[in-house]
Amino acid sequence: MNMHPSSSLKPPEPTTPEPFAPEAIYELRIDTNGDMVADIAYRTRFYRSEDGSMTATVRRAEGPEAAGRGEGGKIIFEGAPVSMGRGAQVTKSSDYRLFAGWRSDPFFFDVEGVLNKMQFTGKDWFADKDVCSIALEVPVSDIGGGAPLNLWHRSMVQVNGQWVQADRGARPSQTPFLADAEREAYLDGEPAQDERFVPMFAHALEKTGGYTPQGAEAAARSLLPDVLPYDPKMPAAYPGNGRMPRDDAKDVFLTVLNGRLTWDKCGPHADMLDEFPFLGPPHQVRQWGAEQAKGRPTVKVMGR
């Protein structure tokens, strides 16, 4: 799960070096029986120490507790250090491994080409960018024992004492073509109810992709429900079976958005690793200490 609390498609760089928002819950959700409702959830909270460093606590929730909104669950990591430098601090607990911290952004796409009427030059906007990453390794026996799964993420923040879903998703770039009100309703939704968004997606695709009404509905249904299907017994490959960090998910979306476009001329970054946590070291080393923590700005949680 990669995110940045104050990300933007335009300079300047984010104003805070703090990688995660302590007021938020970052959650990886797993449906094990095909009903698009979470049966298992891994929930991460971050805590700031007096010296300004951060640690992570991860809980595993099951059943109705996983399907709900809250921070309950059995603790599987507590006080795991957050990586601020180029080295990846990996914490092990039983059969689990956890990384949380700054990494090189694995996303690759020609953003300027999109803004220039889809005239792609292969200039990768993300080539020198960093993200805040959570990587969690779990045994297959912990998530259904090899049964087909549906995966997605969400983030939550508290509003008036209640946990509110701020963001959710699995496939990249689902929402840029939606109006603000539509986007807010979508981000607050659950995959089990994504059928209600098919007309909304179809209308947007008909306008942007030149589809017939029937073709737009078919394209919308290829994007919904917003989960990553994954069969642990099969090789991972996007979009049919999970997603590897080097998979060109953006080109898949371009083809859905406009069938005449199949490639933005960008490819995977060379700094990605072949071992956990898979993402390369960050381009910048950010310092975050107690003095900065005192004046920490409010941040918005955003996931990808």
KEDREN-595361 format. One record per atom (N, C-alpha, C): residue in three letters; z, x, y. Coordinates in steps of 0.001 Angstrom, whole numbers, padded with zeros to 6 digits, always signed. Example, Ala and Ser with C-alpha at 12.3 -4.5 7.8 and 13.67 -1.06 7.14 Angstrom:
ALA+007800+013190-005690;ALA+007800+012300-004500;ALA+007800+013200-003300;SER+007080+012850-002250;SER+007140+013670-001060;SER+007870+012900+000030;
% end
This chain:
MET+000000+000861-001175;MET+000000+000000+000000;MET+000000+000898+001226;ASN-001048+000792+002035;ASN-001178+001634+003226;ASN-001107+000761+004462;MET-000381+001224+005443;MET-000222+000429+006653;MET+000123+001347+007814;HIS+000039+000787+009001;HIS+000553+001482+010176;HIS+001174+000443+011092;PRO+002393+000667+011536;PRO+003066-000367+012336;PRO+002456-000612+013698;SER+001619+000298+014191;SER+001000+000074+015492;SER-000435+000555+015486;SER-001170+000229+014424;SER-002525+000745+014275;SER-003485+000067+015236;SER-004568+000763+015540;SER-005570+000242+016461;SER-006907+000884+016150;LEU-007985+000162+016413;LEU-009309+000732+016208;LEU-009778+001539+017410;LYS-008929+001663+018417;LYS-009313+002430+019595;LYS-008190+003400+019943;PRO-008542+004589+020520;PRO-007508+005505+020979;PRO-006677+004810+022069;PRO-005472+005246+022394;PRO-004854+006463+021878;PRO-004236+006247+020504;GLU-003769+007347+019928;GLU-003084+007267+018646;GLU-001802+006443+018784;PRO-001278+005919+017673;PRO-000047+005130+017721;PRO+001056+005831+018508;THR+001860+005030+019215;THR+002832+005588+020150;THR+004123+006020+019485;THR+004369+005658+018221;THR+005591+006069+017555;THR+005285+006850+016287;PRO+005993+007965+016058;PRO+005794+008710+014817;PRO+006600+008132+013656;GLU+007422+007097+013904;GLU+008199+006506+012823;GLU+007256+005785+011863;PRO+007281+006129+010575;PRO+006262+005605+009669;PRO+006454+004156+009238;PHE+007684+003665+009183;PHE+007923+002312+008677;PHE+008931+001588+009556;ALA+008846+000281+009569;ALA+009729-000543+010386;ALA+010956-000952+009578;PRO+012161-000532+009941;PRO+013351-000909+009177;PRO+013599-002412+009145;GLU+013063-003140+010111;GLU+013286-004587+010141;GLU+012353-005353+009215;ALA+011504-004653+008482;ALA+010495-005308+007651;ALA+010764-005082+006163;ILE+010158-005943+005341;ILE+010076-005737+003899;ILE+008613-005526+003555;TYR+008327-004463+002805;TYR+006980-004177+002330;TYR+006963-004477+000832;GLU+006047-005318+000409;GLU+006139-005865-000934;GLU+004822-005755-001693;LEU+004897-005272-002925;LEU+003779-005282-003867;LEU+004031-006409-004856;ARG+003037-007319-005002;ARG+003247-008552-005764;ARG+002293-008601-006961;ILE+002803-009149-008075;ILE+002048-009141-009332;ILE+002150-010505-009998;ASP+000995-011086-010274;ASP+000893-012317-011058;ASP+000505-011937-012478;THR+001326-012327-013460;THR+001085-011912-014840;THR+000502-013011-015718;ASN+000374-014260-015185;ASN-000103-015358-016037;ASN-001289-016127-015472;GLY-001882-015616-014387;GLY-003116-016195-013869;GLY-002975-017391-012961;ASP-001738-017747-012539;ASP-001581-018901-011655;ASP-001554-018514-010181;MET-001780-017242-009868;MET-001830-016726-008499;MET-000497-016848-007765;VAL+000591-016934-008528;VAL+001945-016925-007978;VAL+002639-015671-008501;ALA+003361-014976-007629;ALA+003994-013720-008034;ALA+005072-013952-009083;ASP+004954-013259-010209;ASP+005977-013250-011247;ASP+006874-012021-011124;ILE+006350-010966-010504;ILE+007081-009716-010293;ILE+006796-009248-008873;ALA+007812-008754-008185;ALA+007631-008217-006835;ALA+008449-006941-006694;TYR+007840-005908-006129;TYR+008530-004669-005794;TYR+008686-004638-004280;ARG+009942-004693-003821;ARG+010249-004851-002397;ARG+010868-003574-001832;THR+010271-003064-000775;THR+010743-001814-000175;THR+011306-002078+001212;ARG+012537-001619+001444;ARG+013141-001611+002776;ARG+013392-000160+003179;PHE+013297+000096+004473;PHE+013510+001445+004994;PHE+014726+001459+005905;TYR+015456+002568+005834;TYR+016693+002706+006588;TYR+016676+004019+007347;ARG+017174+003983+008587;ARG+017199+005155+009444;ARG+018594+005776+009425;SER+018674+007061+009195;SER+019946+007772+009192;SER+020319+008179+010610;GLU+021559+008635+010784;GLU+022018+009035+012113;GLU+021194+010178+012687;ASP+020669+011034+011816;ASP+019867+012156+012311;ASP+018412+011769+012556;GLY+018085+010484+012351;GLY+016721+010025+012608;GLY+015821+010044+011404;SER+016239+010642+010292;SER+015412+010628+009084;SER+015429+009225+008466;MET+014497+008986+007539;MET+014396+007666+006917;MET+014487+007795+005407;THR+015028+006733+004789;THR+015056+006639+003335;THR+014544+005268+002922;ALA+014155+005164+001650;ALA+013600+003917+001122;ALA+014460+003400-000029;THR+014623+002090-000071;THR+015244+001407-001195;THR+014242+000404-001750;VAL+014001+000462-003052;VAL+013026-000414-003701;VAL+013758-001307-004700;ARG+013478-002598-004637;ARG+014033-003571-005571;ARG+012913-004224-006377;ARG+013233-004571-007610;ARG+012302-005296-008474;ARG+012831-006701-008699;ALA+012041-007702-008300;ALA+012410-009107-008469;ALA+011489-009751-009490;GLU+012000-010756-010197;GLU+011225-011472-011203;GLU+011346-012970-011001;GLY+010370-013714-011572;GLY+010440-015168-011631;GLY+010524-015819-010264;PRO+011318-016899-010126;PRO+011424-017603-008845;PRO+011848-016711-007696;GLU+012689-015704-007988;GLU+013103-014780-006933;GLU+011915-013999-006404;ALA+010989-013588-007287;ALA+009806-012852-006861;ALA+008847-013752-006089;ALA+008767-015024-006476;ALA+007845-015947-005811;ALA+008323-016328-004416;GLY+009625-016210-004153;GLY+010178-016609-002868;GLY+010091-015526-001816;ARG+010755-015797-000699;ARG+010782-014867+000422;ARG+012211-014389+000625;GLY+012416-013118+000457;GLY+013747-012549+000604;GLY+013748-011110+000167;GLU+014942-010501+000152;GLU+015030-009089-000209;GLU+015808-008878-001492;GLY+015969-009914-002299;GLY+016717-009789-003534;GLY+015959-009010-004591;GLY+016671-008670-005676;GLY+016078-007953-006788;GLY+016946-006790-007229;LYS+016654-006274-008403;LYS+017388-005141-008962;LYS+016920-003844-008314;ILE+017859-003036-007872;ILE+017514-001764-007226;ILE+016989-000777-008264;ILE+015801-000216-008009;ILE+015259+000832-008872;ILE+015162+002178-008143;PHE+015171+002155-006812;PHE+015280+003365-006004;PHE+016232+003067-004855;GLU+017071+004028-004534;GLU+017959+003885-003383;GLU+018106+005240-002711;GLY+017894+005278-001402;GLY+018024+006523-000658;GLY+016913+007522-000917;ALA+015740+007046-001336;ALA+014617+007958-001570;ALA+014095+008481-000237;PRO+013904+009801-000083;PRO+013472+010348+001210;PRO+012048+009959+001565;VAL+011817+009734+002855;VAL+010491+009442+003385;VAL+009858+010738+003873;SER+008614+010986+003486;SER+007917+012219+003848;SER+007377+012133+005266;MET+007759+013083+006089;MET+007254+013148+007452;MET+006254+014284+007632;GLY+006305+015294+006768;GLY+005426+016450+006890;GLY+004229+016379+005965;ARG+003583+017520+005738;ARG+002375+017550+004918;ARG+002683+017492+003428;GLY+003841+017955+003042;GLY+004207+017906+001638;GLY+004578+016499+001204;ALA+004271+016151-000044;ALA+004575+014818-000582;ALA+005888+014870-001348;GLN+006931+014244-000799;GLN+008215+014159-001473;GLN+008184+012984-002455;VAL+008149+013280-003738;VAL+008079+012255-004776;VAL+009450+012114-005426;THR+009937+010881-005522;THR+011235+010599-006133;THR+011012+009933-007485;LYS+011746+010378-008496;LYS+011635+009825-009835;LYS+012904+009064-010189;SER+012742+007911-010821;SER+013867+007113-011298;SER+013460+006459-012612;SER+014037+006914-013715;SER+013665+006408-015037;SER+012158+006608-015238;ASP+011425+005529-015515;ASP+009980+005639-015727;ASP+009177+005386-014454;TYR+009837+005335-013310;TYR+009177+005055-012036;TYR+009027+006332-011215;ARG+007989+006362-010389;ARG+007859+007390-009367;ARG+007505+006707-008047;LEU+008058+007244-006952;LEU+007876+006646-005627;LEU+007522+007712-004614;PHE+006545+007389-003775;PHE+006268+008177-002574;PHE+006208+007217-001404;ALA+006778+007622-000277;ALA+006653+006859+000967;ALA+006580+007845+002120;GLY+005603+007677+002983;GLY+005497+008561+004136;GLY+004083+008652+004673;TRP+003875+009619+005556;TRP+002574+009826+006180;TRP+001597+010466+005201;ARG+000357+009962+005196;ARG-000722+010531+004389;ARG-002030+010438+005165;SER-003011+011193+004724;SER-004360+011089+005272;SER-004941+009728+004893;ASP-005543+009052+005852;ASP-006091+007714+005588;ASP-007238+007811+004584;PRO-007164+007087+003452;PRO-008237+007163+002460;PRO-009413+006251+002770;PHE-009259+005380+003780;PHE-010323+004435+004119;PHE-011484+005194+004754;PHE-012711+004779+004475;PHE-013869+005436+005079;PHE-014894+004381+005469;PHE-015276+004428+006761;PHE-016187+003410+007276;PHE-016683+003812+008657;ASP-017920+003434+008968;ASP-018530+003698+010267;ASP-018215+002535+011204;VAL-017061+002599+011857;VAL-016636+001520+012759;VAL-017572+001417+013959;GLU-017978+002554+014515;GLU-018860+002519+015683;GLU-020195+001870+015336;GLY-020659+002053+014098;GLY-021896+001410+013687;GLY-021782-000104+013676;VAL-020629-000618+013261;VAL-020403-002066+013300;VAL-020468-002571+014733;LEU-019803-001860+015634;LEU-019794-002277+017043;LEU-021166-002144+017689;ASN-022036-001326+017096;ASN-023393-001139+017618;ASN-024393-001936+016777;LYS-024062-003205+016533;LYS-024964-004144+015859;LYS-025399-003660+014477;MET-024442-003095+013757;MET-024655-002651+012375;MET-025685-001522+012262;GLN-025793-000705+013305;GLN-026663+000469+013244;GLN-025826+001657+012794;PHE-025794+001898+011492;PHE-024901+002894+010927;PHE-025489+004304+011021;THR-024628+005253+011381;THR-025026+006653+011460;THR-024262+007514+010452;GLY-023258+006934+009784;GLY-022451+007701+008846;GLY-021283+008416+009481;LYS-020974+008111+010736;LYS-019821+008710+011391;LYS-018569+007974+010940;ASP-017742+008639+010181;ASP-016556+008024+009588;ASP-015407+008028+010592;TRP-015083+006857+011123;TRP-014023+006750+012136;TRP-012672+007173+011577;PHE-012469+006995+010270;PHE-011161+007241+009660;PHE-010979+008681+009175;ALA-011975+009541+009363;ALA-011946+010881+008768;ALA-010756+011713+009225;ASP-010281+011523+010470;ASP-009170+012328+010977;ASP-007911+011493+011210;LYS-007856+010290+010627;LYS-006734+009381+010852;LYS-005709+009482+009720;ASP-004478+009090+010046;ASP-003384+009053+009077;ASP-002896+007622+008896;VAL-002242+007380+007769;VAL-001631+006080+007499;VAL-000213+006298+006989;CYS+000550+005224+006976;CYS+001860+005212+006331;CYS+001652+004606+004957;SER+002021+005336+003926;SER+001667+004938+002569;SER+002902+004754+001694;ILE+002849+003732+000841;ILE+003830+003542-000223;ILE+003068+003593-001534;ALA+003413+004545-002387;ALA+002794+004655-003711;ALA+003901+004500-004751;LEU+003717+003563-005662;LEU+004720+003283-006689;LEU+004054+003328-008055;GLU+004580+004165-008932;GLU+004087+004256-010305;GLU+005072+003545-011227;VAL+004564+002596-012012;VAL+005416+001830-012921;VAL+004807+001848-014323;PRO+005618+001723-015365;PRO+005069+001634-016717;PRO+004401+000282-016938;VAL+003317+000261-017703;VAL+002605-000980-017981;VAL+003535-001995-018644;SER+004492-001512-019440;SER+005432-002423-020095;SER+006275-003207-019101;ASP+006367-002710-017859;ASP+007177-003352-016825;ASP+006425-004471-016114;ILE+005113-004548-016315;ILE+004296-005519-015575;ILE+003399-006314-016518;GLY+003954-006763-017614;GLY+003187-007634-018500;GLY+002757-007010-019798;GLY+002993-005713-019988;GLY+002702-005075-021259;GLY+001241-004940-021609;GLY+000359-005012-020630;GLY-001074-004856-020896;GLY-001881-006105-020669;ALA-001234-007214-020283;ALA-001949-008454-019989;ALA-002705-008324-018667;PRO-003819-009055-018492;PRO-004529-009038-017209;PRO-003609-009485-016069;LEU-003777-008849-014915;LEU-002905-009080-013769;LEU-003709-009455-012533;ASN-003022-010032-011560;ASN-003555-010192-010212;ASN-002566-009527-009258;LEU-003084-008676-008375;LEU-002256-007841-007511;LEU-002557-008115-006041;TRP-001523-008071-005208;TRP-001712-008119-003758;TRP-000448-007601-003086;HIS-000508-007446-001782;HIS+000652-006978-001027;HIS+000975-007984+000059;ARG+002175-007879+000592;ARG+002519-008602+001815;ARG+003625-007849+002534;SER+003810-008163+003811;SER+004929-007645+004584;SER+005626-008824+005238;MET+006929-008713+005394;MET+007728-009794+005973;MET+008660-009231+007042;VAL+008937-010052+008040;VAL+009913-009730+009077;VAL+010818-010938+009267;GLN+011994-010707+009824;GLN+012927-011801+010051;GLN+012718-012417+011427;VAL+012659-013751+011446;VAL+012569-014509+012684;VAL+013642-015590+012623;ASN+014584-015527+013560;ASN+015696-016485+013595;ASN+016420-016567+012250;GLY+016608-015400+011639;GLY+017362-015338+010406;GLY+016585-015684+009149;GLN+015298-016000+009277;GLN+014470-016354+008130;GLN+013381-015311+007931;TRP+013078-015001+006657;TRP+012003-014057+006372;TRP+010658-014757+006524;VAL+009801-014197+007366;VAL+008489-014752+007669;VAL+007419-013771+007207;GLN+006389-014275+006573;GLN+005301-013426+006100;GLN+004415-013037+007275;ALA+004342-011742+007559;ALA+003571-011258+008702;ALA+002152-010877+008331;ASP+001937-010518+007062;ASP+000641-010009+006650;ASP+000565-010118+005135;ARG-000652-010252+004601;ARG-000832-010214+003137;ARG-002284-009904+002852;GLY-002557-009461+001629;GLY-003940-009203+001271;GLY-004061-008313+000060;ALA-005295-008182-000405;ALA-005618-007301-001523;ALA-006974-006661-001298;ARG-007957-007479-000961;ARG-009295-006961-000663;ARG-009349-006522+000805;PRO-010085-005460+001117;PRO-010129-004990+002506;PRO-011008-005874+003393;SER-010661-005922+004663;SER-011517-006531+005700;SER-011773-008012+005479;GLN-010757-008745+005050;GLN-010948-010171+004816;GLN-010973-010993+006098;THR-010315-010528+007148;THR-010045-011418+008282;THR-010748-011121+009602;PRO-011464-009996+009796;PRO-011974-009713+011138;PRO-012880-010789+011716;PHE-013601-011539+010887;PHE-014538-012531+011420;PHE-013882-013899+011617;LEU-012567-014012+011410;LEU-011872-015280+011600;LEU-011294-015361+013013;ALA-011256-016576+013560;ALA-010617-016784+014851;ALA-009115-016567+014723;ASP-008440-016360+015865;ASP-007029-015996+015833;ASP-006178-017015+015083;ALA-006354-018298+015377;ALA-005549-019324+014713;ALA-005833-019349+013216;GLU-007092-019202+012840;GLU-007456-019165+011427;GLU-006833-017953+010741;ARG-006864-016811+011435;ARG-006325-015577+010861;ARG-004823-015703+010624;GLU-004106-016297+011586;GLU-002665-016449+011435;GLU-002330-017346+010244;ALA-003064-018433+010082;ALA-002816-019333+008951;ALA-003105-018621+007636;TYR-004158-017837+007618;TYR-004536-017117+006401;TYR-003484-016075+006034;LEU-003030-015277+007003;LEU-002078-014210+006723;LEU-000727-014759+006283;ASP-000404-015985+006651;ASP+000848-016608+006239;ASP+000719-017327+004898;GLY-000470-017330+004305;GLY-000709-018090+003090;GLY-000387-017326+001817;GLU-000632-017997+000696;GLU-000431-017429-000635;GLU-001728-017578-001426;PRO-002045-016646-002320;PRO-003279-016751-003103;PRO-003440-018070-003850;ALA-002326-018653-004299;ALA-002408-019908-005054;ALA-002967-021050-004210;GLN-002898-020926-002887;GLN-003421-021971-002000;GLN-004703-021552-001280;ASP-005352-020484-001727;ASP-006510-019967-001003;ASP-007735-020866-001078;GLU-007742-021844-001963;GLU-008859-022790-002012;GLU-009046-023478-000662;ARG-007961-023705+000057;ARG-008054-024398+001349;ARG-008787-023574+002406;PHE-008925-022250+002177;PHE-009598-021405+003153;PHE-011085-021218+002852;VAL-011569-021756+001744;VAL-012987-021598+001403;VAL-013893-022153+002508;PRO-013681-023395+003012;PRO-014536-023884+004102;PRO-014491-022997+005347;MET-013320-022488+005679;MET-013168-021620+006844;MET-013979-020339+006675;PHE-013860-019696+005510;PHE-014615-018485+005239;PHE-016117-018778+005193;ALA-016489-019889+004557;ALA-017907-020228+004435;ALA-018535-020443+005808;HIS-017816-021123+006696;HIS-018337-021362+008048;HIS-018561-020046+008780;ALA-017592-019118+008668;ALA-017735-017826+009337;ALA-018889-017023+008745;LEU-019024-017041+007414;LEU-020097-016284+006766;LEU-021466-016874+007066;GLU-021543-018191+007211;GLU-022826-018823+007544;GLU-023299-018373+008922;LYS-022342-018177+009843;LYS-022708-017752+011195;LYS-023054-016268+011258;THR-022308-015427+010515;THR-022488-013981+010640;THR-023475-013400+009635;GLY-023645-014053+008497;GLY-024451-013469+007440;GLY-025789-014132+007213;GLY-026079-015213+007968;GLY-027358-015886+007802;GLY-027493-016641+006493;TYR-026370-017062+005912;TYR-026396-017796+004657;TYR-026795-019253+004861;THR-027327-019863+003805;THR-027399-021315+003745;THR-025978-021829+003515;PRO-025712-023110+003762;PRO-024364-023629+003498;PRO-023913-023395+002056;GLN-024827-023576+001112;GLN-024460-023368-000293;GLN-024196-021885-000578;GLY-025042-021024-000007;GLY-024850-019594-000201;GLY-023577-019098+000445;ALA-023227-019657+001612;ALA-022006-019261+002300;ALA-020777-019656+001487;GLU-020811-020829+000868;GLU-019670-021250+000045;GLU-019523-020338-001169;ALA-020638-019971-001788;ALA-020578-019070-002942;ALA-020027-017705-002531;ALA-020459-017203-001371;ALA-019960-015910-000892;ALA-018474-015991-000586;ALA-018030-017106+000013;ALA-016612-017281+000331;ALA-015775-017274-000950;ARG-016282-017934-001973;ARG-015529-017992-003234;ARG-015467-016631-003924;SER-016383-015730-003603;SER-016304-014384-004170;SER-015202-013565-003517;LEU-014706-014014-002351;LEU-013647-013318-001629;LEU-012274-013935-001858;LEU-012235-015133-002423;LEU-010981-015860-002584;LEU-010787-016277-004038;PRO-009549-016391-004532;PRO-008314-016021-003838;PRO-008234-014522-003571;ASP-007478-014162-002541;ASP-007401-012774-002103;ASP-006405-012002-002977;VAL-006883-011577-004139;VAL-006110-010754-005070;VAL-007041-009700-005652;LEU-006444-008662-006217;LEU-007193-007697-007011;LEU-006943-008005-008485;PRO-007936-008498-009212;PRO-007750-008662-010652;PRO-007709-007287-011312;TYR-006833-007124-012286;TYR-006714-005823-012936;TYR-006301-005996-014392;ASP-007107-005452-015291;ASP-006798-005412-016709;ASP-006424-003975-017051;PRO-005142-003694-017371;PRO-004716-002319-017637;PRO-005436-001666-018812;LYS-006058-002466-019667;LYS-006746-001907-020834;LYS-008149-001419-020497;MET-008625-001714-019278;MET-009985-001355-018872;MET-009941-000335-017744;PRO-010996+000490-017580;PRO-011039+001433-016459;PRO-010999+000706-015116;ALA-010254+001236-014188;ALA-010167+000631-012855;ALA-011434+000906-012065;ALA-011959-000137-011404;ALA-013141-000005-010549;ALA-013246-001254-009695;TYR-013445-001069-008401;TYR-013565-002186-007470;TYR-015010-002707-007458;PRO-015218-004057-007407;PRO-014229-005108-007181;PRO-013751-005821-008441;GLY-014290-005468-009611;GLY-013996-006271-010790;GLY-012684-005979-011473;ASN-012149-004742-011296;ASN-010937-004392-012021;ASN-010107-003399-011209;GLY-009285-003943-010337;GLY-008452-003086-009506;GLY-009265-002331-008473;ARG-008708-001216-008009;ARG-009392-000410-006997;ARG-008855+001010-007039;MET-009744+001955-007185;MET-009390+003367-007098;MET-009498+003819-005639;PRO-008717+004833-005225;PRO-008768+005255-003822;PRO-010154+005675-003345;ARG-010986+006174-004245;ARG-012316+006627-003836;ARG-013377+005515-003915;ASP-013029+004341-004399;ASP-014001+003247-004475;ASP-014442+002828-003076;ASP-015742+002574-002908;ASP-016273+002209-001597;ASP-016184+000695-001418;ALA-014966+000225-001176;ALA-014725-001215-001053;ALA-015414-001800+000170;LYS-015578-001016+001209;LYS-016194-001539+002431;LYS-017662-001879+002204;ASP-018362-001088+001412;ASP-019756-001411+001125;ASP-019871-002720+000351;VAL-018926-002987-000543;VAL-018918-004257-001271;VAL-018771-005410-000290;PHE-017872-005259+000682;PHE-017683-006315+001672;PHE-018926-006483+002549;LEU-019561-005367+002930;LEU-020781-005456+003733;LEU-021846-006287+003028;THR-021969-006106+001725;THR-022970-006840+000967;THR-022676-008329+000968;VAL-021383-008687+000911;VAL-021005-010102+000988;VAL-021251-010629+002394;LEU-020881-009851+003396;LEU-021028-010285+004780;LEU-022488-010473+005167;ASN-023319-009577+004697;ASN-024745-009638+005031;ASN-025500-008913+003922;GLY-026174-009668+003072;GLY-026827-009102+001896;GLY-027858-008039+002192;ARG-028309-007950+003444;ARG-029292-006930+003812;ARG-028629-005566+004020;LEU-027295-005553+004131;LEU-026555-004321+004368;LEU-025811-003935+003100;THR-026009-002748+002618;THR-025347-002313+001394;THR-024641-000969+001531;TRP-024823-000253+002640;TRP-024238+001078+002774;TRP-024088+001436+004243;ASP-022910+001936+004605;ASP-022673+002378+005978;ASP-022824+003886+006125;LYS-023343+004542+005068;LYS-023627+005987+005057;LYS-022365+006854+005059;CYS-021191+006267+004743;CYS-019950+007020+004648;CYS-019484+007067+003192;GLY-018849+008178+002821;GLY-018341+008332+001463;GLY-016885+008743+001453;PRO-016297+008865+000249;PRO-014868+009183+000134;PRO-014508+010505+000788;HIS-013275+010590+001239;HIS-012782+011813+001858;HIS-012525+012893+000812;ALA-012735+014128+001195;ALA-012585+015253+000267;ALA-011133+015659+000058;ASP-010205+015113+000871;ASP-008813+015560+000764;ASP-007978+014717-000185;MET-008569+013716-000831;MET-007795+012903-001755;MET-007430+013703-002998;LEU-006260+013388-003561;LEU-005716+014125-004689;LEU-006031+013432-006009;ASP-006046+014203-007081;ASP-006260+013651-008419;ASP-004950+013298-009115;GLU-003834+013520-008416;GLU-002537+013231-008994;GLU-001686+012465-007988;PHE-000631+011859-008485;PHE+000273+011067-007656;PHE+000798+011896-006492;PRO+000787+011382-005247;PRO+000484+010016-004813;PRO-000974+009769-004426;PHE-001885+010658-004800;PHE-003329+010463-004706;PHE-003913+010645-003311;LEU-003210+010267-002274;LEU-003710+010459-000911;LEU-003387+011861-000422;GLY-004283+012418+000397;GLY-004132+013782+000876;GLY-003063+013925+001939;PRO-002721+015166+002310;PRO-001698+015396+003333;PRO-002159+014882+004689;PRO-001209+014484+005539;PRO-001585+013961+006856;PRO-002216+015024+007736;HIS-003019+014582+008686;HIS-003680+015502+009612;HIS-002708+016008+010678;GLN-001717+015175+011026;GLN-000734+015550+012028;GLN+000654+015547+011405;VAL+001506+016453+011855;VAL+002911+016455+011457;VAL+003701+015845+012599;ARG+004391+014763+012331;ARG+005104+014019+013368;ARG+006595+014299+013260;GLN+007214+014524+014384;GLN+008652+014759+014421;GLN+009344+013469+014843;TRP+010376+013110+014088;TRP+011117+011890+014412;TRP+012590+012192+014228;GLY+013334+012168+015310;GLY+014743+012513+015244;GLY+015627+011462+015853;ALA+016905+011774+015965;ALA+017877+010803+016446;ALA+017594+010364+017879;GLU+017174+011302+018745;GLU+016923+010948+020142;GLU+015772+009956+020251;GLN+014716+010176+019453;GLN+013593+009243+019471;GLN+014001+007902+018894;ALA+014859+007915+017882;ALA+015273+006676+017243;ALA+015999+005755+018214;LYS+016747+006337+019170;LYS+017471+005510+020131;LYS+016529+004668+020982;GLY+015356+005214+021295;GLY+014418+004501+022145;GLY+013248+003922+021394;ARG+013458+003664+020114;ARG+012362+003216+019251;ARG+011780+001885+019727;PRO+010446+001800+019918;PRO+009845+000549+020342;PRO+009740-000442+019200;THR+009617-001725+019539;THR+009367-002745+018528;THR+007967-002547+017971;VAL+007819-002687+016668;VAL+006526-002450+016057;VAL+006047-003684+015325;LYS+004761-003769+015125;LYS+004156-004842+014369;LYS+003756-004315+012997;VAL+004076-005061+011964;VAL+003764-004642+010610;VAL+002343-005051+010279;MET+001548-004112+009818;MET+000169-004407+009424;MET-000117-003653+008143;GLY-000751-004303+007200;GLY-001034-003666+005918;GLY-002518-003586+005629;ARG-002862-002703+004703;ARG-004242-002654+004220;ARG-004215-002270+002761;
% end
